[in-house]
Amino acid sequence: MSNEYQYMVDFSLPKVLSEDFLRLIPHQRAKVNKLFRDGKLVNYALSLDNSKMWAVVSANSEIEVVEFLDQLPLTRFMKFSISMLTFYNSVNSDAPVFSMN
């Protein structure tokens, strides 16, 4: 039986995005979409200025998170830190939002 935890990965993107980096973006998107479908990736966000990126990952250990990150084509271009989360709350986008108005 597996006990999955959630981890926040805080990425710092390079100041200058190289041709190699830009060429790999479609591959990154495809991999991210697969990881969402597989339930391994919970959240993925990029700052407006393209300097930071965040991901919430479901995994059994920090080692598994690093293995997960190795699957992403752009990881080798970025510095990152991993933090185990005590909890992660979000709004389910599939659930209807009711208004009293």
C-alpha positions in Angstrom: 0.0 0.0 0.0 1.5 3.4 -1.0 1.3 6.5 1.1 1.5 9.4 -1.4 2.5 12.8 -0.1 2.4 16.1 -1.8 5.6 18.1 -2.5 6.0 21.7 -3.8 8.7 22.2 -6.3 10.0 25.7 -6.7 11.9 26.2 -9.9 14.1 29.2 -10.9 14.2 29.6 -14.7 17.3 30.9 -16.4 17.4 34.6 -17.0 18.0 34.0 -20.8 16.0 31.2 -22.4 18.3 29.5 -24.8 17.3 28.0 -28.2 17.6 24.5 -26.6 15.2 25.5 -23.8 12.7 27.0 -26.2 12.9 24.0 -28.5 12.0 21.7 -25.6 8.9 23.6 -24.5 6.4 21.5 -26.6 8.0 18.3 -25.2 7.7 19.7 -21.6 4.0 20.5 -22.2 3.3 17.0 -23.5 5.0 15.4 -20.5 3.2 17.7 -18.1 -0.2 16.8 -19.7 0.7 13.0 -19.3 1.7 13.5 -15.7 -1.6 15.3 -15.0 -3.5 12.4 -16.5 -1.5 9.9 -14.5 -2.3 11.9 -11.3 1.3 12.5 -10.4 1.2 16.3 -11.1 -1.4 18.2 -9.1 -0.6 21.8 -10.0 1.7 23.6 -12.4 2.2 27.3 -12.7 4.5 29.9 -14.3 5.1 33.4 -13.2 4.1 36.2 -15.6 7.8 37.3 -15.9 8.9 33.7 -16.7 11.4 33.7 -13.8 9.7 31.2 -11.5 7.7 28.0 -11.9 5.9 25.9 -9.3 4.6 22.4 -9.3 2.8 20.3 -6.8 3.6 16.6 -7.2 2.1 13.5 -5.6 4.9 11.1 -4.6 5.9 8.5 -1.9 9.2 10.2 -1.2 11.5 13.1 -2.1 13.6 10.6 -4.1 10.5 9.8 -6.2 10.0 13.6 -6.8 13.6 13.9 -8.1 12.9 10.9 -10.4 9.7 12.6 -11.5 11.6 15.8 -12.2 14.2 13.9 -14.3 11.4 13.0 -16.7 10.7 16.7 -17.5 12.8 17.9 -20.4 13.4 21.4 -19.0 14.5 20.4 -15.5 18.2 20.4 -16.5 18.0 24.1 -17.3 16.6 25.1 -13.9 17.5 25.3 -10.2 14.9 23.9 -7.9 14.0 23.2 -4.3 11.6 20.6 -3.0 9.4 21.0 0.1 7.1 18.4 1.5 3.6 19.9 2.2 1.6 19.4 5.3 -1.5 20.0 3.3 -2.6 21.4 -0.1 -6.0 22.9 -0.6 -7.5 23.9 -3.9 -10.8 24.6 -5.5 -12.1 21.7 -7.7 -12.5 23.4 -11.1 -15.0 20.7 -12.1 -17.4 21.5 -9.2 -20.1 24.1 -9.9 -19.7 27.4 -8.0 -23.0 28.6 -6.5 -23.8 32.3 -6.0 -26.4 33.7 -3.6 -27.1 36.6 -5.9 
